[in-house]
Amino acid sequence: MRFNFFRPKATATEAPTLNHEGALAWKLGPKAELYAAAVTASLQDGFYQTANARLTQLQTLVAQNEPAFVAQLAVYTRTRTCAAYPWCCW
């Protein structure tokens, strides 16, 4: 039984976004993706990504965003996240 009677059916106009496991995922915009990558960045090998792949991803995202946003994000990351207070990240 469907409860969303008036909701139109979704039609795919582009290829679906997949996560590292191959499941469907939400596609973030360039600003949100750079923010997520910057505040969770650790430039060492991880389960899903190598350090070089992570660095390449960050460089690509920086190139896709406005310089003013990148500068503000750099200040925010340095002063408000665990980059400024490494002892808070257990």
C-alpha positions in Angstrom: 0.0 0.0 0.0 1.4 3.4 -0.9 0.7 6.4 1.3 2.3 9.1 -0.9 -0.6 9.3 -3.4 0.3 12.8 -4.7 4.0 12.4 -4.8 5.2 12.1 -8.4 7.4 9.1 -9.2 11.1 9.9 -9.3 12.7 9.8 -12.8 16.4 9.5 -13.1 17.9 12.0 -15.5 21.5 11.3 -14.6 23.5 8.3 -13.3 22.8 7.6 -9.7 25.5 8.5 -7.1 27.1 5.6 -5.4 29.1 5.4 -2.2 32.3 3.4 -1.6 30.3 0.3 -0.9 28.3 0.6 -4.2 25.0 1.6 -2.5 22.9 4.6 -3.5 24.0 7.9 -1.9 23.2 11.6 -1.9 25.4 13.8 -4.0 26.7 16.8 -2.2 27.4 20.1 -3.8 31.0 21.3 -4.2 30.9 23.6 -1.1 29.4 20.9 1.1 31.8 18.3 -0.2 34.8 20.5 0.4 33.6 21.3 3.9 33.1 17.6 4.7 36.5 16.7 3.3 38.3 19.6 5.1 36.8 19.0 8.6 37.3 15.3 8.5 40.7 15.3 6.7 43.5 13.2 7.9 46.2 12.8 5.3 47.0 9.2 6.1 45.8 6.0 4.6 42.3 5.0 5.6 39.9 2.1 5.0 38.3 3.7 1.9 41.0 6.0 0.6 44.7 6.3 0.5 46.5 9.5 1.6 47.4 10.4 -2.0 43.8 9.9 -3.2 42.5 12.1 -0.3 45.0 14.9 -1.2 44.0 14.7 -4.8 40.3 14.9 -3.9 41.0 18.0 -1.7 43.0 19.7 -4.5 40.2 19.0 -7.0 37.5 20.4 -4.6 39.6 23.5 -3.9 39.8 24.2 -7.6 36.0 23.8 -8.0 35.1 26.4 -5.3 35.4 30.1 -5.1 38.7 31.4 -3.6 36.9 33.4 -0.9 35.0 30.4 0.3 38.2 28.3 0.4 39.9 31.0 2.4 37.0 31.3 4.9 36.9 27.5 5.2 40.7 27.4 5.9 40.3 29.9 8.7 37.3 28.0 10.1 39.1 24.6 9.9 42.2 26.0 11.6 40.4 27.8 14.4 37.2 25.9 15.1 37.8 22.2 14.5 40.2 19.6 15.8 43.0 21.1 13.8 43.1 23.8 16.4 42.4 21.5 19.3 43.9 18.1 18.6 43.3 16.8 22.1 39.5 17.0 21.6 39.5 14.3 18.9 39.6 11.0 20.7 
